Amino acid sequence: MTEKSKANPILGVSDAETVKLDFDDVSFSLVKFWALRVMKWFKLKGFIILKSSKDCYHVVFDRAVSWSQNMRIVAWVSLQSYSRSLCKWFLMQCIKGCSTLRVSPKREKPSPRIVYRCGNQDENVKDFLRNRRIIKKISQKMQKKHGF
């Protein structure tokens, strides 16, 4: 087994109807500003912010939308915020046809952790967190049983 094949797999939660944002090299206050603005502008009910590493954050919104509306929202934030990393993430989600956020550790980075909650979290946020728990449990079992 090579060192690369021994590395932990990077696991994420994917779907097409949950609006998600992935901000890199952005302050928490700016992420919070954009999350609040998007929630209000698009009536997304609520959100959570997860910190994935230093100045890197994920945002998960609560109200389900169509895939085309989802990508319109992410494109709008990408353009309005001038975030090159969010623009790149947006393009990758378009290519895949669903949006994905990491839930497992990645190299020296720990699993993303919730740092802020706002508004309702009883629909898509609840589903995201349930799927996140399931994936993390599976990952832990794989690590114990197979060493990766």
Residue pairs with C-beta under 8 A, 6 or more apart in sequence:
6 147
6 148
7 107
7 148
8 104
8 105
8 106
8 139
8 143
8 148
9 104
9 139
9 142
9 148
10 102
10 104
10 106
11 102
11 103
11 104
11 135
11 136
11 138
11 139
12 100
12 101
12 102
12 103
12 104
12 135
13 100
13 101
13 103
13 128
13 131
13 132
13 135
14 96
14 98
14 99
14 100
15 98
15 99
15 127
16 67
16 70
16 97
16 98
16 99
17 64
17 65
17 66
17 67
17 70
17 124
18 60
18 61
18 64
18 70
18 99
18 124
18 127
18 128
19 38
19 42
19 44
19 60
19 61
19 63
19 65
19 70
19 73
19 74
19 99
19 124
20 58
20 59
20 60
20 61
20 74
20 99
20 100
20 101
21 31
21 34
21 35
21 38
21 58
21 59
21 74
21 77
21 86
22 57
22 58
22 85
22 86
22 89
22 101
23 30
23 31
23 34
23 56
23 57
23 58
23 59
23 83
23 85
23 86
24 55
24 56
24 83
24 85
24 86
25 55
25 56
25 85
26 55
26 56
26 57
26 83
26 85
27 55
28 49
28 51
28 55
28 57
28 115
28 116
30 81
31 49
31 57
31 59
32 49
32 116
34 59
34 77
34 81
35 47
35 49
35 59
35 61
35 116
35 118
36 118
38 44
38 47
38 59
38 61
38 73
38 76
38 77
39 45
39 46
39 47
39 61
39 118
39 119
42 65
42 73
43 63
44 61
44 62
44 63
44 65
44 73
45 61
45 62
45 63
45 119
45 120
45 123
46 61
46 62
46 117
46 118
46 119
46 120
46 121
46 125
47 59
47 60
47 61
47 62
47 117
47 118
47 119
47 121
47 125
48 59
48 60
48 114
48 116
48 117
48 118
48 121
48 125
48 128
48 129
49 57
49 58
49 59
49 114
49 115
49 116
49 117
50 57
50 58
50 59
50 60
50 101
50 112
50 113
50 114
50 115
51 57
51 112
51 113
51 115
52 58
52 102
52 109
52 112
53 109
53 110
57 115
58 101
58 102
58 112
60 101
60 124
60 125
60 128
61 124
61 125
62 119
62 120
62 121
62 122
62 123
62 124
62 125
62 126
63 120
63 123
63 124
64 123
64 124
65 73
67 97
67 98
70 99
71 90
71 93
71 94
74 86
74 90
74 93
74 99
75 90
77 83
77 86
78 86
78 87
78 90
79 87
93 99
93 100
101 112
101 128
102 111
102 112
103 111
103 112
103 132
103 135
103 136
104 111
104 135
104 136
104 139
105 111
111 136
121 129
142 148
